[in-house]
């Protein structure tokens, strides 16, 4: 399920640890920058885009000297320690109490049968713990910020088939169509 990358570029399916996410807070006429540390984050930007960005910045694409392949930010989903997630305590550091999960619900999450979540199993040899990704939480982090500390942030990568499955599940979740709740028809009206 996991592999160790030997490359120097960010890749789709990379699992990073202790990623700092900065975001602005607007209050009246002031803007402050808040920061949170994501215990784990999984890169979801398409690998072909990450590769093109990396190669163009190295100058290996002399045929096209424009910067249209450059990425400004990289899409990541935070991944939470499974036991904290199951207890609903995974977002306590930012003041949020989340759902707790029954045994039946947790089984569905662990088997990746709940479309909102993706479970990643542990691999202790690679220092990977059980993690859960909640597709409702995703961030963009500037490309330069990730590359600045990439060697310290990098933990492991999802093997190609597993990263493709994750990417498809994420895309499916984002592209779902929310339907309105329909009222039950009033059958008394049908007889008039």
N, C-alpha and C positions, 0 to 999 in steps of 0.2 A: 504494500500500500504506500510506503514511503521510500524515498531515495535521498541520498545526500548529493547535492549538486556540487560540482567542482568549478562551475563557471563564476564569472564576476558580475553577471548581469541578473537583474531581477527577472524571475520567471513566473508565469501563471502557475498557481498551486503552491508557491513558496509559502511556508509557514514561518512567520516572524514572531519574535517575542519581545515584550516590553516596548511596543511602538507608542510613541508620544503623538497624540492627535491634538492639534491646536485649532481653536475656533473662536470667532469674534462674538462678543456680547455687546449689544447695543442698548444703552440706557441714556435717555435724554440726549444730551449733546456729547456724550462720551462713548468711546469704544475701548473695551478692554479685551485682552486675549486670555482665554481660559485654556487649560491643558488637562487632558486626562491620559492616563497610561493604559493602553489596551494590553492585557496580559498576553494575548496571542492575536495575530491577525493573519488572514489567508488572502493572498493576492488573487484577484479575480479578473483583472485586465487581461484581454486576450494576448496569448504569447506572441503571436505574429506582430502585434503592435509594440510589445515590449522589445522584441528583437529588432524591429525596424528603427525604433527610437535609439536603441543602444548603438547599432551599426552606423546610423547617420551621425550621431554625435561623435563617433570615433573617426568619421571622415571616410569610412570604407565604401560609401556610396557616392563616388565621384561623378557618376552619370547624372545624378540629380542633385545639384548643389543647394536646392531650396531646403527650408526647414519644415516642410509640411509633414514630415514623419515624426517630428518631435512630440513627445507627450508632456503636458504640463502637470498632470496629476495621475495617480495610480489608484484604482479602485480596490478596496479591501473590505472584507467582512471580519469583524472581531469574532474570535472563537473563545468560548468560556469553558472553564474547568467543569466537567460534567456534574460532579457532585454538588458544586455551588449552584449550577444551573438548575439541577433537580430540586434543590431546596429554595430556589428563588432569591438567593443572596448574591448572585454574580454581579449585580449592578449597585450593590450597597455603597461602593466607594463614590458614586455620584448621586447618592441619596435616593435611590429607587428600590422599592421592594417589588419583586416580580412574582409570578405564579409559582406555586409548588405543583409537582406532578405526581399523580397516583401511579401505582405499579403498572397498571394497564396503559396509561398515557405514556409513561416512561419507556415501556417496551416498544410502543409505536415509534417513539423518537429514536431509540437505539437501532431500530430496524429500518430507519429512513422511510417510514411510511407516513409521516406527517410532512406535508409539502412545505411548511414554514421553516423546518429545521433540518440540519444536516449533522449527523453524528460521525465523528472521526475516532476510531478505536486507538487504544494505547499501543505503543511499541517502546517498551522500557529500555531496550538496547539503544534506541535513538533518542532517549529522554523525552518521549512523547507520552503525554497522559491522555485519558479520554477527554475529548473536547466536543462541544456543541456549538454550531453556528446557527444564529437566528437571522434569517434572511431579511427581517424587518430592520436590522441594524447594519448599515454599510456606510463607509466613509471614503472620501477621496483625500489622499495625502500627497503633497507635492512630490514630484519625482525626485527633485534634488534632496529633499529631506530624507527620503528612504535611502537613496544612494549614499548619502553622507555617512550613515551608520550601518550600512547593509551588512558588512561582515560581522558586526556585533549582534545585529537583529536576527540574522538568518539561523533557523533551527534545522528544518528539513523541507523537502518538497513532496507533494503528492505525486505518485507515479502517473504517467500520462493518462491511462484509462480512468483512474480515480479523479484526476483533475477535470477531465472532460465530463464525467458524470456530475461532479459538483457544479461546473459551469452551466450545464443544461438544466439542472434543478433550480439554480439561482435565476436563470433566464425565464424558466417556466413560472416561477413564483412572481417575478416582477411583471410578467405579461398577462397574468390572470385577469379576468374581467369580473368586477364586482357587480353582482346583480342586486336589484332592490328587493326588499321583502314584499311579497305580494299579499294583499288582503284576501281572505277567503271569500269566494263569491257568495252573495246572498241569494240563496235558492228561492226565496219567496218572491224575489223580483222576476224570476224566470216565468212564473205563472201568470203574469199580468199582461 
